Amino acid sequence: MKATQNNSQRVKRITIIALFCAMSFIVSVILPIKVIFLTLDFKDAISTICGMFFGPVSGLVCALIVPFIEATYSGTGVYGLIMNIISSVTLVGISSTVYKYKKTIWGAVLGLVTAAVATMGIMTLANILITPYYLKITMGLSLEVAKETVNGLLPTTIIPFNIIKSILNASIAMLLYKPISRMLKNILRTKDDALKEGASLDSANDETKKRNKMRSVIVTVISGIIVVIAFVIVFLVLGGKLA
């Protein structure tokens, strides 16, 4: 009976994760907004919700599968695949990892803000390092001209675009996470869950609380460091020191 119940839960979990992947892909197909060689979509919000509910590994699976599917029809080819993977893995990986170790409203906000800022910084660097080669291949520009073109677009287009995309995906994930998580908990709940939840509350001792508090502090500090690094990257880029 126990094995049957576990198998049933496993099947439900896999099915729901597959549905998250499908929804993420559908969103990327029906709601893309093109800005030059950049694409604004909201698939990362769906993958982030998956990661926050099921854990970072499940979220990253979703964040990796969807870009590969997109690459089969996207006109940006390998360039689009690489940039999608970097963006999705950063946002989903950081937000769901922070939330895993700090499962509170503050933890969700901290994870999403940290992930959004980190994505902004990392994608700015990725555009500086990778996009010139894409422009060289697709537009026939020399590498120097392509680099100058990208550097010229950084303050007016690329950085604002990355900021908007990161904030929108993080905000949508924050807005939808609670109602979706309630629905998923009801779907996955078993008869023994209520008893287990009560037992876990009773068994929580002072040592466990101290450990959780220390873990929460460490997660907060690391998140703060990531945010500072991302802002420094953008500051340096806007100052022309990475041009």
Stockholm file with secondary structure:
# STOCKHOLM 1.0

chainA/1-243         MKATQNNSQRVKRITIIALFCAMSFIVSVILPIKVIFLTLDFKDAISTICGMFFGPVSGLVCALIVPFIEATYSGTGVYGLIMNIISSVTLVGISSTVYKYKKTIWGAVLGLVTAAVATMGIMTLANILITPYYLKITMGLSLEVAKETVNGLLPTTIIPFNIIKSILNASIAMLLYKPISRMLKNILRTKDDALKEGASLDSANDETKKRNKMRSVIVTVISGIIVVIAFVIVFLVLGGKLA
#=GR chainA/1-243 SS CHHHHHHHHHHHHHHHHHHHHHHHHHHHHHSCEEETTEEECCHHHHHHHHHHHHCHHHHHHHHHHHHHHHTTTCTTHHHHHHHHHHHHHHHHHHHHHHHHHCCSHHHHHHHHHHHHHHHHHHHHHHHHHHHHHHHHHHHCCCHHHHHHHHHHHIIIIIHHHHHHHHHHHHHHHHHHHHHHHHHHHHHHCCTTHHHHHHHHHHHCCHHHHHHHHHHHHHHHHHHHHHHHHHHHHHHHHHTTTTC
#=GC SS_cons         CHHHHHHHHHHHHHHHHHHHHHHHHHHHHHSCEEETTEEECCHHHHHHHHHHHHCHHHHHHHHHHHHHHHTTTCTTHHHHHHHHHHHHHHHHHHHHHHHHHCCSHHHHHHHHHHHHHHHHHHHHHHHHHHHHHHHHHHHCCCHHHHHHHHHHHIIIIIHHHHHHHHHHHHHHHHHHHHHHHHHHHHHHCCTTHHHHHHHHHHHCCHHHHHHHHHHHHHHHHHHHHHHHHHHHHHHHHHTTTTC
//
